[in-house]
Amino acid sequence: MLAATRLSGHWLPTQRPSSAMRQCNKQQLQHVVARSAADDGAAAEQPQPQQQAALPRRSALAAALAAAAAPWLASGPALADNDAVKAGLAKYVKKKKLERLDSYVPPLLAARDQLIRIGRVMLQDPANARQLLRSGEFSGLRDNVRSLGEYASQRAGDESGRALVRGFFTALEALDGALRQAERGEEGLPEGARAKLDATVEALDKLLATVPEEDMQRAQRVRCAQLDKEASELRLENETLLRTVEDGKHAAVQSAQFAALEARAQSLQDELTAAYKDKAALAEQSLQATRQLQVVRDINERQARELTDAAEEARRLKEQIKELRGQVDHFREAHATVSREMEARLQEAQGATAKLATVEAESAELVRRLIEMKDREADRMNEINRLEAETIARAKQEAAAVLARAAAKAQALGAALGRQRTSEGAELVEASMRRLSEADKVEQPSTLMKSVPGHDGGCYGLAFNRTGELLASGGADKCVKLWDPFTAAVKTTLRGAFEGINGVAFTSDSKLVLAADNKQAVRVWEVATGRLRHSLTGHTGKVVGVACSPADPHLAVSCGSERAIKVWGLTDGLHRRSMMCPSICNSLAITADGSLVASGHFDGTLRFWDLRTGRVAHEVAGLHSPHGGITSVDTGSSGALVLTCGKDNLLRCVDVRRFEVRHTLSAPSFSVGGAWTTACFSPTEQQAAAGSADGTVFLWDIAKSTVAARLRDPKQHQPAVACAWCPLGLPLVSCDKAGAISFWTGRASKRASGSGSGTSGVR
């Protein structure tokens, strides 16, 4: 590896060269030393002013000599007898401790500058350009280039550095051949010589680009120092020559020598200018190289991050592929199993289809017969009701006649006997009163018997047992309370629900009470003990309604917000069947014979479900407005009518035999106050009751489709949510969103007493 130092027009290596070059350079060095000694002798003979002018040149020459001759201290005793040179070289070695790359990168930078100079002079003087190409900068260039290429290959771990070396030498030989051809004067400067020079510079730049940034910056500083040193030497030599010219003029030196010195001074001035230009170009190249290196570093960092992300993504995808392959194998096995099962089920289904056709035909025949029987039974009941009405009317007429005769007879007897009572008249009056009381045995509610706080947060469900001796209520406080309807007193509080209660119901034998809660379950308690017997779970949404079969004490149905109706067995608490609905079911009830489930839906449709098949037997579409739909469904004791309440502020009575609307009940001031407002039939199905948004309870005469009464507690202003009518006729019970429960009775049959009794009545 070589570097070069300029010494009085000669380029000498600063590192240890080969043996042949060392011998040549030693001869040059001895020549320079001899010339320096001759200059010293000549200066001693010159006058005093000339000796002073020659001193700086001798000092510069000695310094350059010491810097150039440093490698020869260890290689041979050529200059060992010169103490001054030894001292200078030792001082240089002590000051300069070059690192590995510093020994061959600066000479390459100097060679690049020399290529730039060659480009400037090759057009005018190809011979001079070839001399520059073979000058000191290129004397040890091959070893330096090979060393840098080897370093780049080791650093990159491949053959890229050696390839760059081969490219540079190829371009350099091509350039030398073009200049040699021009020097012989065959055809002038060959075509493409400039391109070969550019290729040589580009190949050298690619090789220098492999040098690390810190080493390149250090080498550029060394090169700048060399250029500064050369510039200083050139300035010093220029000044010396100028002084020599001046001294020659005063001493009448020959004009030829003066012209030579002046030309030499001009040449040195040109070299100084070129050195300044080279220094500026080197600084610009250094800045550009630094910027390009930063860009390359950013690109490398981004690519490294992208490579890391890609590796992580590849690892994740491999794991996912492995997992998916396992799933595919599992699915294939499952598919094979399912295929076998499907084939078996298909055969079973084909057999079942044949059986089903037979059963459906039988079922259709049975349904037809059942409908005919129901029609005959309904006609018979209508005839019975007509006869009963006629009998009651006739009894009233007879009783009125008996009363008139008894009154006339009593008056006559009173006139004859004074205040004495006759037994015959008294017996007639008592018999007449008994017959009148039997004719009007169901009295219309008109008076608030009592209003009590029932549930914190609101009461949303009411239900009487079949005998009318017990009332159940449920509300937002997660409790179900059992009441004595005639005293408005709480008998039992049932706990066990985890969320608020939406509806309650008694079984037909009054042994169990059921509650639908918001925790996707139906809770079942024993009435006698208050023990929680079952938690019927299976709904995926909150349970909004529950109903028990009047014909079977062990069967119940419930509806949830997930559009499902579920049938439960209360003996074991197990799920029997699920019936999926096309719309959310808000309420449901079972007909008196226990064969159909009537469900009211959010889309305003009333649907009838066959409990045996789990299918829709019939539906009455558009019964109420689809904006809120049906809020409650109630079936009367006769099973002939179904009462519905809707968000459109209407109550409708539907004939179960013909599935058509018989009566529509409404009032100008009636407004449904909630999505689950509950309406109910009276025990005789002659009246209907429902609560309004302002807290008023409306009573309708069904036959006339008119409002029979309005019941209002002046202390309550919350919407009335639910109503329940005692099977015994009185009381009528209502509840509101504040949790208050109101008991309504007739004037003549009010049983409760005390401060809780109300005074409001029919308006």
Buried (B, 14 or more C-beta within 10 A) or exposed (E): BBBBBBBBEBBBBBBBBEEEBBEEBBEBBEEBBEEBEEBEEEBEEBEEEBBEBBEBBBEBBBBBBBBBBBBBBEEEEBBEEBEEBBEBBEBBBEEEEBEEBBBBBBBBBBBBBBBBBBBEBBEEEBBBBBBBBEBBBBBBBBBBBBBBBEBBBEEEEEEBBBBBBEBBBEBBEBBBEBBBBBBEEEEEBBEEBBEBBBBBBEBBBBBBBBBEEEBBBBBBEBBBEBBEBBBBBBBBBBBBBBBBBBBBEEEEBEEEEBEEBBEBBEBBBEBBEBBEBBBEEBEEBBEEBBEEBEEEEEEEEEEEEEEEEEEEEEEEEEEEEEEEEEEEEEEEEEEEEEEEEEEEEEEEEEEEEEEEEEEEEEBEEEEEEEEEEBEEEBEEEEEEEEEEEEEBEEBBEEBEEBBEEBEEBBEEBBEEEEEEEBEEBEEBBEBBEEBBEEBEEBBBBBBBBBBBEBBEEBBBBBBBBBEBBBBBBBBBBBBBBBBEBBBBEBEBEBEBBEBBBBBBBBBBEBBBBBBBBBBBBBBBBBBEEBEBBBBBEBBEBBBBBBBBBBBBBBBBBBBBBBBBBBBBBBEEBEEBBEBEBEBBBBBBBBBBEBBBBBBBBBBBBBBBBBBEEBEBBBBBEEBBBBEBBBBBBBBBBBBBBBBBBBBBBBBBBBBBBEBEBBBEBBBEEBBBBBBBBBBBBBBBBBBBBBBBBBBBBBBBBBEEBEBBBBBBBEEBEBBBBBBBBBBBBBBBBBBBBBBBBBBBBBEEBBBBEEEBBBEBBBE
